[in-house]
Every structure is written in C-alpha cells, then in structure tokens.
Amino acid sequence: MRMKHGSDRGPTISMKPRLLAAFTAVAMMFATAVPALLPKVAQADNTAPGICQPEEINLGETTTGGKIDTGIATWVGRDMYVGKPTGAINYGYGDGWATINQSYAVEAEGATLVAGKLAINSQKRSWQNRGFRFGIVGFGAQYRPAAGSDALVVAGTNSAINLKGGDGTDTNALGWAAQWGRGWVGTLNSGEWNYTARISGNKSQTVYDFSGTRNESVYAANDATPHSQVLWNQDDPLSNVKLNGSSGAASDYRKNTETIQNMSKILAQVPATEDAARPVVVDSGTYENGKYNGTYQYNKYNSGQPNGEGTHSPYIGANITFANQAGKKEKIIVFDGKNATAKTIVFSLDGSQLNEGNDYNGTSFMFKNIPDDASVVINVSGKNTISFHNGWRFWWNGEQIGNGY
C-alpha cells in the first residue's frame, strides 16, 4: 500500500523503477510471470527477463494531471487497519470496546478494496484535520483511477472483528479521534478527480470525538464540482466495483488473494542466486566509505536543520537520532548482488534477522551490485513472529534514496 507518513511537500522528481523495485520486490510481481518464473530462475537462465521491467516513473506532489491506474492499488482479503489491532480474533472495537493503536499513515493511493472491515485511527492532523485520504496522495507516483471511480470499497465479509460506532451502531467501517482519525475521499482541483466510497453496512460515527459532535467515520470532503460521495448500506459492493468507466465482478478482484498466495508459494521454492551474497546485518550510525559508525540524525522537514548527510530532507516527518539514543541503534540489512548476472536475483533471509528486539529503533535496507535490468526477490523463512520498525533510509546501488532520492 502506498502510504505517506505526513502531509509534507517537496519538489516533483523522476526516478527509474529499478530504485522502486526493492520497495516492491514482491508486490509488483504479476500473475503473467508465474508459469515461467520457477524454471527460468531455477535453471539460472541469465537471458530470461526479470519479473519487474524498468520504465520511467515520475514522483511528485501535484494532484493535477496524473496517470490512470487500470488496476487495483490495494487489495485486502480480510480486515484492514490504519493502525494496529490490539485484541485477538473475534475482538470488538469501538464505542464501549477496545481501541486500535494509532498510525502515522495518512493516505492510500488508487483504488482500495477491502473484503473484511475497515478500522482507522490516524493520529496525523493532515489535510486540515480531515483524516486518512483514499484515492489521491500528496506525494507519490500519482497513479489513480479515472474520475467517478470507486476509491474505497468495504464489503464487511471474511472478517475477524466487530466494530461499533460512536452512536452504538454495528458497522463495517469505523474511525477514531474526531476528524483526523476518520477516512475521507475528496474532489480536488476543479473536480478533476472525484471518487466514490461504497460500504456495506450501517453508517458509523467516530468514537472518542473530543469536539462533542459525532462525525461520519468515512465521509466526502468536497472542494469542487462534481462532488465525491460516500454510499453506505451497499449490497455486496465487491460484486460491482466501478473503475474507469466500467464495472467488474467481485470474482475478478477476489482472485488477487489467490494470485498472491500462488506467487508466494512459487517464489519460496526458488533457491538463492549462487553468486549473490547472503544478507548481513550491521549496526549503524553513519555510513561513509563502507563503514558504519557514529551518530546519524534525520531532522523534521521544516526544522531548517540539515540531516546526517549534510542536506535538508523535505520528506521526513520527525526528528530521529539512530545511534546513541537510549543505547539503541539503527539496524541495516545489506543485500549484495555481488557477481550475479541473472535478471532475477533471489535472496534468502532468516526472519530472525528482521526482529529488532529492544536493541534497535529502526531497520533500514541496503542493496548493492544490482544490475540495472534485474529484479529482486527476497524469501523470508522461519515460523516465529516478525516485528520491526521500518527505518528512514534505503540504499540502492550506493545511493541513499530515502532522502528525496
């Protein structure tokens, strides 16, 4: 899911997807690649194309123009949380029940389909306190459905939780903490991108609304004409998803879960590329001349202070010191392509290498020696629970692209 950690703004930039490939090594694998992937990779066919193909992609914060997304950006086969669940299966959240943990996420780009239920508890007061935005993002690749499409569909099936709104009503979509904990779809830039949210079940009101009024948990924030809209009590909305001027059957999108599961099973059988080095974990402050040492600090984008690399970072939403902070450090996992020549490079990572425990306050990733036209697959093994915090830095072939690229 494309989520941003704040309402920051920065210049429009351009980058090749080979820089994005490490972010989306598994998410961007398409079903058309499945039948041929396993034998080609297993036989180390260096002439076989990678499963992700390079092309130019523009990143920026403009909401005009943009590109039509012909597919579904986010598919959730069960319940979707903007935050973190705090209870067990069949748990209740909402008025008189528990609260999910808060999240810094503020938006999801493109069309989001949820087979289960939706719970939102965003703590960032972004977009003039409007809440978590669906369909359009403030900074991203600006791929979005055509005007009039569904930006959010919540079916309320295949769920493991119960949700109760601020007025005590059972619902399938719920928000917390007044306006900034809700979800919204909006019409921006003279109505160029107006969208619809369609939700199965009763309209819900936010819980713990400190303003004293009850606001809808998902609503339309309209800035222009034509307006966006939120439709409640929809009958099986996944059976009739409206996207780019046409409607699709539910089965067309429910197949996404099966596609991803099948792809995962196939990739799990692919051995690590022989010429690629196994991932290694290092502690970090700064990274200079191949060495990791000292204290590294990222400053908030509007602080006026440079970050650890001596330049300003317009996309960082908090002041963060990685090393020597309460004895904690940043963990960096390094994936070295070494002498690999295959178009799809496969790494095997033990899940224990991701777990931070109490020693680290973030995990960042570094990719080295990856050919320009190669795709990257990371297979994670192990049966134990994995828990880590995503770091602010990301290296691709020696360039730290987490700082505005």
N, C-alpha and C positions, 0 to 999 in steps of 0.2 A: 504494500500500500504506500502511496506517495503521501507522506505526512510531513509537515513542516513544524519546527519547534518554536515558532514565534511569528509575529507579524512584521518581521524585519523587511527591509527593502534593499536592493542592490542593483547594479547595472546588469543589462542583458549580456549574456555571454554565450559562446558557442564551444562545444566540445564534442569529440567523437564518442560513440557508444562504447568503444573499447575501454574508455575510462569508466563508463557506467556498468560495463559487463561484470565487474567484480561485485558491484552492489546487487546486481540482479542475475547472478550466475545461474540460479535455478529457476527464478520466477519467469525469465524470458525464454524458456525452452518450450517450443511449440509441439503440438501433437504430431505434426507432419514429419518431425525429425525422429520420432520414436522408433519406427520399424527398422531404420537403417543405422541408428546410433550405436547399438551394442556391438554388432560385428565389426563395424569400421574402427571403433575405438579399441576394442579388444585385440584387433589384429595390428594395431599401431599403423594404420593407413595414413601416412603423412600427407597424402594428396586429398583426403576427404575434407570437405568444408566443415567448419565449426558450426555448432548449433545456433550461435548468435552471429549475425552478419553486420559488419561495420557500416555505418552511414552517418551523415552529419545530422546532429540534433541541436537545436537552439534552446538554451535555457534562459529564462528571464522572468521579470515580474509584471509584464504587461498583460492585461486581460482583454485587449483588443486583438483582432486577427486570430491567431491560434490555428490549430490543425484539428480536423475531425477525427476522433477516435472511433474506429469501426467496431471495436470490441468492448468487452467488459474490463474495466480497470481493476476492480476488486471484487472477488467472489468469496463469500463466507458461507461455508456449508452448515455451520451451526450458529452459535451466538457471537455477536460482535461487541467488543468492549472498547470504548475510548477511555482507557483507564485500565484497571486491573481487578479481576474478581477477588473477593476476599472470603468466599464461602465454598462449600462443597457442592456436589451435584444436587440438583433439585432444590437449590437455595433460593431464598426470597430477597429481593432488593426493592427499596423504595420506601414509601410512607409507612412508618412503623416497623420497618425491617432494616436490613443492613445497607451500607453504602459501599459502592465500589471505590477503589482508590483513585485519586486524581491523576490526570495526564497533562503533559505539556503539549500534546499534539493539537493542532488547530484546524486541519483541513485534509480532505481526501480528493484527489484529482480524478476526474472522469466519472463513469457510472459505477455505483456500489450496489451490489445485490447481496442481501442477507437472507438465508433460508430460515434462520432462527429469530432471535430477538436482538434489539439494539439498546445498549446502555451507555450513556455519555456523561462523563464527569471531567470536562476540561477545566483547567484552572487558569489558563492564559486569558486575559481580558482583551482578546484580539478583535479586530474588525468592529471597533466602537462597542465592545462588550457584547457582540452578537452571539458568540459561541463558536462551535465547531462547524466549518463550512463544507458542504458537499458540492461536487461538480467542478468548481473553479478553485485554483490555488493562487496565492500571492506570488510565489516563486516556484518555477518548475518548468517542465518541457512544454506546458500549455497545450497538451492533447486533451480534448474534451468532446463530449457528444454535441451533435448539432442542436440548435435551439429547438425547444419543445420536447426534448427527450427526457426520459427518466434519469435523474441524477442519483436517486436513492429509492430502493425497493426493499421493504421488510415484510417477510411472509409470516413469521411467527410460528413456523413449524420446525421440527427437529431441534427443539430447544431443551436445555437442561436447567433453566432458571424460571422464576416467576418474577414479574415486575408489577409494582403498584404505584400509580401516580400520586401526586400531592393531594388530589381530591379523593383518594382511596379507590380509584378505578383500576381494575386489572387492564394491563396494556402490553403491547409488544415493542414499544419504543419509549424510552424514559431518559430524562435529563436531570441534572442536579445543579444546585448552587446558583439560582437566579439565572440571568441571561447568559453569562459566559459558560455555563455548564450545559447549554442546550445545543441542538443541532439546527442548521438552517440551510436553505437554498435561496439564492438571490438572483435578481436580474441586474446586471451591471452594464455599463457603457451603452446607454440608449437602447436597452433591451436586446442587445446582440446575443446574449446567452441566457435565455430564460428557460428554467427547468421545472420538473415536477418531482415531488416525493410522493410515493404511494405506499401506504402502510396498512397491513391487515390488523384489525382490532380497534379498540376504542381509542379516541383522542386522549392523550395524557397531559397532565400538568406537572411542571417541575416540582421537585421536593426540596425542602430546606431553602425556600425562596425568601431571602432576607429582606426583600423590598416590601413584603406584606401583600403582594398580589400574586396570583397564580398565572404563570405563563405557559403556553404550549411547549412541550418538550422538543418537538420538531416543528418549525414554522417557516414561513416565507418572508424574507426581508427584501422588499421590492424597492429599487431605486429608480426604476424607469418603466416604460410601457413597451412591449407587453410584459405582464407580471408573471412571476413564478407562482407555484401553488403547492400546497401540501394536502393530499387527499387521504383521509382516514377510512376505516371500515371497508377496505378493499377486499374483494373476494378472490383469493388465490392470485395475488398480484404477479407472482413469478410466471404464471401461465400466459401473461400478456404484456411482456416487457416492451415498452415503447422506446425505440432507439433509432435515431437518424431517419425519421420518417416512416419506419415500418415497425411491425410488432413481431416478437419472437415467442415461441412456445417455451414453457418452463423447462422442458426436457433439453432444449438446446443449451441452456446455461447450467443445469444441474450436472451435465456431463463434465463440466470443468473439474469437479472434485475427483471424479474417476480418472480423468486425464492426468491430473497432477499426481495422484496416487500411483498410477501405472508408470508414469515417467520416473517417479522416485524409486520404484522397485527396479526398473531397468538400470538407472544410474548407479544404484547401490551395488550392482553386480560388476560394474566396470572397475578393473584394477587401477591402482595409481599409476600414472605415467612414470616409466622407469627412469627417465632422465631428469625428472623433477625432484627437487629436494623435498624431504618431509617437512611439514610446517614446524617452526620452532617458536617458543615463547620467550620474550625478553621483557625485562622491566625497563621503564623509560622515564626520563625527564625530557631532555632534548635529544634530537637525532642529528648528529653532524659528523661528516666524514666517516660514515659507517659505524659510529659509536653512539651509545645511548648513555646519557649522564645528565646530572644537574636537575634543575627545576624548570618546568615548562608551564607557561601560563597563557591562557586564552582570555581576553577581555571582552566584555559585552560590546556589541557592535557600535553603540552610541556613546561609549565611555571616553572616546578621544585618546585612548591609550593603545599603543601597538601590542600585538600578541607576541608569542615566543619566537616568531620568525622575523620580527622587526617590521612587520607590515600590519595595517589595520585589517580587521576581519569583519566585513559588514553583515555576515550571516550568523554570527554567534550570538546566542541569546542569554549568556550568563558569564560571570567571572569564574573561571575554573583554573585551579592550580593542580597539576597532575602529580608531582612528586613532593615529598616532604610535607604533605598535608595530613596531619594526624597520623603520620607514619605510613600513609598509603601511597601507592604508585599507580602509574598507568601500565596496563599490560598491552603489549603489541605482539600480535601473531603474524609471523612472516611466512609468506608463501613464495618460494623461489622456483621459477620455471627452469632455472639452470640451463642445461643444454637441450631442453625439449624442443622438438621440431613439429610435433603433431598439431593439427589445427584445433583439437580439443584436448586441453591439459587437465588431468584429473589429480586432485589432491585428496588424501585420506587424513582426517583429523579426528583424534580421540576426543569425545565430549568432555572429558575431564580437563582438557586444555582450555576450554572456554570458561569453565567455572571460575569465578573470581574469589569466592570466599570473602574474608574480611581484609585481605591484603591489598586489594586494588579498588580504585574508584572509577574505573573505566577500562574498556577493551577496544583497541583500535587495530586496524588491519593494514598490512603492507604486502603488495605484490611486486615481485622483481622478475626481470628477464622473461616477460611475457611477450611473444611476438604480436605484432600489430593486428594480424588477422586471426588470432587464436581466440577460442572461447575457453572459459574456465568452469570446471565442475568441482565442488567441494563435497565429499561424502563424510558425514559426521557419524561416528559409531559410538556404541555404549548404550546402557539401559538406564543409567541414573538421570535424575532431573538436572537440566542445564539452566543456570541462572547467571546472567552477566549484564552489565550496563554498556550500551554502545558508546564508544569514545567519540571525540570530536575530530579525530584525524584519520586520514585514509590516503595511503601512498599507492600510486600506480606507476611502475617503472621509474622510480626515483622522484616523482613529482608528488608533493603533498597537495592533493586536490580537495581536501576538506576545508580549505581556506579560500573559497571563492575561485578555486581552480586556477 
